[in-house]
Amino acid sequence: MEWLTDNPWVAWVGVALILAAIEAATVDFVFVMLAGGALAGGLAAALGGNVTVQVIVAIVVAALLLFVVRPIVKRKFTDGVTDHNIGAAGLVGRQARVLQTVTDTDGRIKLAGETWSARIAEGAQPLRPGDDAVVIAIQGATAFVAADPH
């Protein structure tokens, strides 16, 4: 414990890593800004600042990141015009190959190099192995598909 008291920057880095891990789960650009503040507090500690200076530096940097940088970053990733094709939303509209007959209750497709569970979209006809399909929607780990018109 004495080593940690002599090296408080390590605690700041640990806090920054925890905040970064939370950010990875939330992807809201809040916790990464707080992690930046924690890293600044760690830098203040490494440069010999006392605990009060470390905390003030961490708070000021985190506030600047939250109120100046975060809106810019958030606007860039949620601009509504650019399609970033991230996650399941990026799979909608893509072509897939039927591996196992797709009905309204069961089926398997090859989509983006992976095997997905699939169901036919409402009003679509069942698809047979080897058929081409297009993804209409993704709900959880299930792709809803229809026959590819092309």
PyMOL commands that set and color helices and strands:
alter all, ss='L'
color gray80, all
select helices_A, chain A and resi 2-6+8-26+31-46+51-77+87-91
alter helices_A, ss='H'
color red, helices_A
select strands_A, chain A and resi 95-100+108-111+114-120+132-139+142-147
alter strands_A, ss='S'
color yellow, strands_A
deselect
rebuild
show_as cartoon
